[in-house]
Amino acid sequence: MGEAFVLTQQSELAPYAQDETEDLIYFPEVVVKPQSAEEISQVLKWCNEYIVPLTPRGAGTGLSGAALPIYGGLLLSMERFNSILEIDEQNLQARVQSGVITEVFMNAVEEKGLYYPVDPSSKGSCFLGGNVAHGSGGPRVVKYGTIREYILNLKVVLPTGEIIWTGANTLKFASGYNLTQLFIGSEGTLGIVTEIVVKLIPKPAQNVLLLASFTSNEHACEAVSAIFRAGITPSAVEFMERKGVEWVMKNDGVVFDLKDQVAALLLIELDGPSLDALYETGEQLNAVLEQYQCVEVLFADTTSQKEELWRMRRTMAVSVKANSVYKEEDTVVPRAALPQLIAGIKRIGLVYGFESICYGHAGDGNLHVNILKGTMSDEDWQHKLKKGIAEIFELTVSLDGTLSGEHGIGLVQKEYMHLKFSEVHLNLMRHIKQVFDPHGILNPGKIF
């Protein structure tokens, strides 16, 4: 690969020793930056022969520790895989390398009147390959579906060095096991994705944005399910707890009149072909919200107002991280169970002595739970807190939910996998891993 793309000095390795997961640091021994599938193939063959652990890394924006080289070894950065290879307007598809920044890709297809709706909060810096590896989502999943519905085919380098395409560039696939779907959410444990064939859709012509405020978390969460039961399908329904909004206002300069009686807010987006139809839907939406002690509904009239409201939601994670030592969990339940989930999280916090700030993609039942250290002792934070987190996951599972909606399991959640999955499940996963990676060299120590 050339000297410029093989890093061994401590100062060069430091940026690759962390991702966005808490304050965890694991140094690799070597970082390599390949630019072709063939180069990755040679590296993997070498690692497989000498049993050297290899950790693939995208942009390092992950929240589960999946990109951390916990066994040292070699870290393989995908940052040079940054080309949009083709936008096929006839078939509504694109072929793109896995190191392309998500928002760069979204903007490129938008220029052609097309739309890629999978937009996680870190879209301005995260890579498409990382999104695939973690099954990432975002606000608009609620209407348009998860990333699994937009990935048609993947070019993958296997741990043993072979290069394959996982499927076909077709909207239907009924030809044996669907390897493409297997790789989505596999967190870099089965192979390294180098190219992605993405399904696109026409861009919606119009959208409107509303911000509804409520007197309690539970009332806001109850309203979410009611919106859909009323036959309304928003393009986004985002939940924000009051404390998170206060921190964003303080740290990020967002100006907002947060009334005293407001405990929680829903950011609701509607999109479609005409504004008249959206205004009519907005009136129906107001009627639903009024049934759940909605204090007021603000309507964003201009593009700048919409951007400011979205900034309030998208910067919340950064603001929470800047204010406190924290741990973030990524619970997801059927949306009608959200009131029980958030009430249970607060109850568990009282028992174990931690505060929490919750926000997330309420429209699809996905709640991000930021647990704050606050006044907890270091001893309780390191040991007692784990029991509290386990209870949050037990509650989530009891509500027919699961451990992560879009952040993945990685390093920090793997000890809780048994709360959702039996040994039968886990052994099936282990055996799949062994088939693809017989020597266990690729991203070892993640998921289980």
C-alpha positions in Angstrom: 0.0 0.0 0.0 3.0 2.3 0.3 4.5 3.9 3.4 2.0 6.8 3.5 -0.9 4.3 4.1 0.7 2.1 6.8 0.8 3.8 10.2 2.8 2.6 13.2 3.8 5.6 15.3 1.9 6.2 18.5 0.8 9.7 17.5 -0.5 8.4 14.1 -2.4 5.5 15.8 -4.1 7.7 18.5 -7.0 8.9 16.3 -7.9 5.3 15.6 -7.9 4.2 19.2 -11.4 5.6 20.0 -14.8 5.9 18.4 -17.8 7.7 20.0 -18.4 5.0 22.6 -18.1 6.6 26.0 -14.4 7.2 26.9 -13.0 3.8 25.8 -9.5 3.7 24.3 -7.8 0.7 22.6 -4.7 1.2 20.5 -4.0 -0.9 17.4 -0.5 -1.9 16.6 -0.7 -1.0 12.9 -3.2 1.0 10.9 -3.5 0.4 7.1 -5.5 2.4 4.6 -6.2 0.3 1.5 -7.8 1.6 -1.7 -9.0 -1.5 -3.4 -10.8 -4.8 -2.6 -7.7 -6.6 -3.9 -5.5 -4.8 -1.3 -7.9 -5.7 1.5 -7.9 -9.3 0.2 -4.1 -9.5 0.5 -4.2 -8.0 4.0 -6.8 -10.5 5.1 -5.0 -13.5 3.7 -1.9 -12.4 5.6 -3.8 -11.9 8.8 -5.6 -15.3 8.3 -2.3 -17.1 7.8 -0.6 -15.6 10.8 -3.7 -15.4 13.1 -3.5 -11.6 13.5 -6.7 -9.8 14.7 -8.0 -7.3 12.2 -10.5 -4.6 13.1 -12.3 -2.8 10.2 -13.2 0.9 10.8 -15.4 3.4 9.0 -15.7 7.0 10.2 -15.4 6.1 13.9 -18.9 7.5 14.8 -20.2 4.3 16.3 -21.7 4.0 19.8 -21.2 0.4 20.6 -17.4 0.0 20.4 -17.6 -2.1 17.3 -14.6 -0.3 15.7 -12.3 -0.5 18.7 -9.3 -2.8 18.2 -9.6 -4.5 21.6 -7.0 -7.1 20.9 -4.5 -4.6 19.3 -3.4 -6.1 16.0 -4.2 -4.4 12.8 -6.8 -1.8 12.2 -8.1 -1.4 8.6 -9.5 2.0 7.8 -12.0 2.4 4.9 -11.5 6.2 4.6 -10.0 6.0 1.0 -13.1 4.1 -0.3 -14.8 7.4 -0.9 -16.2 7.4 -4.5 -19.8 7.5 -5.7 -19.3 5.1 -8.7 -22.7 5.4 -10.4 -26.1 6.9 -10.0 -28.5 5.0 -12.2 -31.5 7.3 -12.8 -33.2 4.7 -15.0 -33.3 2.0 -12.4 -33.3 4.2 -9.3 -30.1 2.7 -8.0 -26.6 3.8 -7.1 -23.3 2.0 -6.7 -21.1 3.6 -4.1 -18.0 2.7 -2.2 -18.4 2.1 1.5 -16.3 5.0 2.7 -18.6 7.7 1.3 -20.1 10.0 3.9 -23.8 9.4 4.2 -24.8 13.1 3.7 -22.5 13.5 0.7 -24.3 10.6 -0.9 -27.8 11.9 0.1 -27.0 15.3 -1.5 -25.6 13.8 -4.7 -28.8 11.8 -5.3 -31.0 14.7 -4.3 -29.4 16.8 -7.1 -31.0 14.3 -9.5 -34.4 14.5 -7.8 -33.8 11.2 -6.0 -33.9 10.3 -2.3 -32.0 8.1 0.1 -34.0 8.3 3.4 -31.7 6.5 5.8 -30.2 9.5 7.7 -28.7 8.9 11.2 -27.8 11.8 13.4 -24.2 11.5 12.4 -25.0 11.7 8.7 -22.5 14.5 8.2 -19.6 12.4 9.2 -20.5 8.6 9.2 -19.8 6.3 6.3 -22.3 4.3 4.4 -20.3 1.1 5.1 -20.6 1.8 8.8 -24.4 2.3 8.4 -24.6 -1.1 6.7 -22.5 -2.8 9.3 -24.7 -1.5 12.1 -28.1 -1.5 10.5 -28.2 2.2 11.1 -31.5 4.1 10.9 -32.5 7.7 11.6 -35.7 9.7 11.8 -37.3 8.8 8.5 -37.2 5.1 8.9 -40.7 5.3 10.3 -42.2 6.0 6.9 -39.6 4.7 4.5 -38.2 1.6 6.1 -34.9 0.7 7.5 -31.6 0.4 5.7 -32.4 -3.2 5.0 -34.9 -2.1 2.5 -32.4 0.0 0.5 -29.4 -2.3 0.2 -29.6 -4.5 -2.9 -26.1 -6.0 -3.2 -22.8 -5.8 -1.5 -19.2 -6.4 -2.6 -17.5 -8.0 0.3 -14.0 -9.3 1.1 -14.2 -12.4 3.3 -11.9 -13.0 6.2 -10.1 -15.7 4.2 -9.5 -13.2 1.3 -12.1 -14.2 -1.3 -14.0 -11.3 -2.9 -17.7 -11.9 -3.6 -20.9 -10.0 -4.4 -23.6 -11.1 -1.9 -26.7 -10.9 -4.1 -28.1 -9.2 -7.2 -29.0 -5.7 -8.3 -32.7 -6.6 -8.3 -35.7 -5.6 -6.2 -36.6 -9.2 -5.6 -34.3 -12.0 -4.4 -35.5 -15.6 -4.0 -32.3 -17.4 -4.9 -31.0 -19.3 -1.9 -30.0 -17.7 1.4 -29.9 -13.9 1.3 -26.3 -13.1 2.2 -26.8 -9.4 1.6 -29.2 -9.3 4.6 -26.9 -11.4 6.7 -24.1 -8.8 6.3 -26.3 -5.9 7.2 -25.9 -5.5 11.0 -23.0 -8.0 11.2 -20.7 -5.2 12.5 -17.7 -6.2 10.5 -17.5 -9.7 11.9 -18.2 -11.6 8.7 -16.5 -9.6 6.0 -15.4 -6.1 4.9 -17.9 -4.3 2.6 -16.2 -2.3 -0.2 -19.1 -1.5 -2.5 -22.8 -1.0 -2.0 -25.7 -1.1 -4.5 -28.4 1.2 -3.0 -32.1 1.4 -3.9 -33.3 5.0 -4.4 -36.8 6.6 -4.5 -38.1 9.8 -5.9 -37.7 12.8 -3.6 -40.9 14.0 -1.9 -41.9 17.4 -3.3 -43.0 19.1 -0.1 -42.7 18.7 3.7 -43.9 20.4 6.8 -42.5 20.3 10.4 -44.4 20.6 13.6 -43.2 20.6 17.2 -45.7 19.4 19.8 -45.1 19.8 23.6 -46.7 17.7 26.4 -47.0 17.8 30.1 -45.4 14.4 30.6 -43.1 11.8 28.9 -45.9 9.3 29.0 -48.5 11.5 27.3 -46.0 12.3 24.5 -45.3 8.6 24.0 -49.0 7.7 24.1 -49.6 10.2 21.3 -47.1 8.4 19.0 -49.1 5.3 18.6 -52.4 7.2 18.4 -51.0 9.2 15.4 -50.6 6.0 13.4 -53.8 4.5 14.6 -55.6 7.6 13.2 -54.2 6.6 9.7 -51.5 9.3 9.6 -48.0 8.2 8.6 -45.5 11.0 9.3 -42.0 10.9 7.7 -40.5 11.4 11.1 -41.7 11.4 14.8 -38.9 12.3 17.2 -39.2 12.3 21.0 -37.2 14.7 23.1 -37.2 14.9 26.9 -37.2 18.4 28.4 -33.7 18.1 30.0 -32.1 17.3 26.7 -33.8 20.4 25.1 -32.5 22.6 28.0 -28.9 21.4 27.4 -29.1 22.0 23.6 -30.4 25.5 24.3 -27.6 26.1 26.7 -24.7 24.6 24.8 -25.6 24.9 21.1 -27.4 28.3 21.0 -30.7 26.9 19.9 -33.4 29.6 20.7 -36.7 28.2 21.9 -39.5 29.2 24.2 -39.7 26.2 26.5 -42.7 26.7 28.7 -42.6 25.7 32.4 -45.3 23.0 32.1 -43.6 21.2 29.2 -41.9 17.8 30.1 -41.5 16.3 26.6 -41.7 17.2 22.9 -42.5 15.4 19.7 -40.9 16.7 16.4 -43.2 15.6 13.7 -42.5 15.8 9.9 -45.1 15.2 7.2 -44.1 14.9 3.5 -45.9 14.4 0.2 -46.7 15.8 -3.2 -48.6 18.9 -2.2 -48.7 21.4 0.7 -52.5 21.6 0.7 -52.7 17.8 1.4 -50.1 18.2 4.1 -51.9 21.1 5.8 -55.1 19.0 5.8 -53.2 16.1 7.4 -51.7 18.5 9.9 -55.2 19.5 11.1 -56.0 15.8 11.6 -52.8 15.4 13.5 -53.6 18.4 15.8 -56.9 16.7 16.7 -55.1 13.6 17.8 -52.5 15.4 19.8 -55.1 17.4 21.7 -56.3 14.1 23.3 -52.9 13.6 25.1 -52.5 16.9 27.0 -50.7 18.6 24.2 -49.7 22.1 25.5 -49.1 23.6 22.0 -48.1 22.8 18.5 -45.6 25.0 16.7 -45.4 25.1 13.0 -42.1 25.7 11.2 -42.9 28.1 8.4 -39.5 28.6 6.8 -36.5 26.5 5.8 -34.4 28.1 8.5 -37.0 27.4 11.2 -37.1 23.7 10.1 -33.3 23.5 10.2 -33.2 25.0 13.7 -35.7 22.5 15.0 -33.9 19.6 13.4 -30.6 21.0 14.8 -32.1 20.8 18.3 -32.8 17.1 17.8 -29.6 16.1 16.0 -27.2 17.9 18.4 -28.8 16.4 21.5 -26.4 13.5 21.7 -23.4 15.7 21.4 -24.8 18.1 24.0 -25.4 15.3 26.5 -21.9 13.9 26.0 -20.4 17.4 26.6 -22.3 17.8 29.9 -21.7 14.6 31.7 -20.0 11.2 31.9 -22.6 9.0 30.4 -23.6 5.6 28.9 -26.0 5.4 26.0 -28.4 2.5 25.4 -30.4 2.0 22.3 -33.7 0.3 23.2 -36.5 -0.4 20.8 -40.0 -1.7 21.5 -43.3 -1.8 19.6 -44.3 1.9 19.5 -47.4 1.3 21.7 -45.2 0.1 24.5 -43.1 3.4 24.6 -45.1 4.8 27.7 -44.3 1.7 29.7 -40.7 1.7 28.6 -39.9 5.3 29.5 -41.8 5.1 32.8 -39.8 2.0 33.7 -36.5 3.6 32.8 -37.2 6.4 35.2 -38.3 4.0 37.9 -35.1 1.9 37.5 -33.1 5.1 37.7 -34.6 6.0 41.1 -33.7 2.5 42.4 -30.0 2.6 41.2 -29.4 6.3 41.7 -28.8 7.5 38.2 -30.5 10.2 36.1 -31.3 9.7 32.4 -32.1 11.8 29.4 -34.2 10.0 26.7 -34.8 11.0 23.1 -35.0 9.1 19.9 -37.1 7.8 16.9 -40.4 7.4 18.7 -42.2 6.7 15.5 -40.6 3.3 15.3 -40.3 2.7 19.0 -36.6 3.4 19.2 -35.6 5.2 22.4 -32.0 6.3 23.1 -31.4 6.2 26.8 -28.5 8.4 28.0 -27.6 7.4 31.6 -25.8 10.2 33.4 -23.2 9.6 36.1 -24.2 12.7 38.0 -23.5 12.1 41.8 -23.0 8.3 41.5 -19.7 7.2 43.0 -17.1 5.7 40.8 -17.7 2.3 42.4 -21.4 2.4 41.8 -20.8 3.6 38.2 -18.5 0.7 37.4 -20.4 -2.1 39.1 -23.9 -1.3 40.4 -24.9 0.5 37.2 -24.6 -2.7 35.2 -27.5 -4.2 37.2 -29.6 -1.2 36.4 -28.8 -1.4 32.7 -29.6 -5.1 32.8 -33.0 -4.2 34.3 -33.6 -1.7 31.5 -33.0 -4.4 28.9 -35.1 -7.0 30.8 -37.9 -4.4 30.7 -37.4 -3.8 27.0 -37.5 -7.6 26.2 -40.6 -8.0 28.4 -42.3 -5.4 26.2 -41.4 -7.5 23.1 -38.5 -5.3 22.3 -34.8 -5.9 21.7 -31.4 -4.6 22.8 -30.6 -2.3 20.0 -32.5 -0.7 17.2 -29.6 0.9 15.2 -26.4 1.2 17.3 -25.5 -2.4 17.3 -24.1 -4.7 20.0 -20.4 -4.4 19.5 -18.3 -4.4 22.6 -20.4 -2.7 25.2 -23.7 -4.6 24.9 -22.5 -8.1 24.3 -22.7 -9.1 28.0 -26.5 -8.5 27.8 -27.2 -10.6 24.7 -28.4 -13.6 26.9 -31.3 -11.4 28.1 -32.8 -11.5 24.6 -31.3 -14.6 23.0 -31.1 -18.3 24.2 -28.0 -20.4 23.8 -29.6 -21.9 20.7 -29.7 -18.4 19.1 -26.2 -17.5 20.2 -24.8 -20.8 19.0 -26.3 -20.3 15.6 -24.7 -16.9 15.4 -21.3 -18.4 16.6 -21.5 -21.1 14.0 -22.3 -18.6 11.2 -19.2 -16.6 12.3 -17.1 -19.7 12.3 -18.1 -20.6 8.7 -17.1 -17.1 7.4 -14.1 -16.6 9.7 -12.6 -20.0 10.8 -9.7 -18.5 12.6 -11.7 -15.7 14.3 -9.4 -12.9 13.1 -12.1 -10.4 11.9 -13.3 -7.9 14.5 -12.9 -10.5 17.3 -14.6 -9.9 20.7 -17.7 -8.2 19.3 -21.4 -9.2 19.5 -20.7 -12.3 21.6 
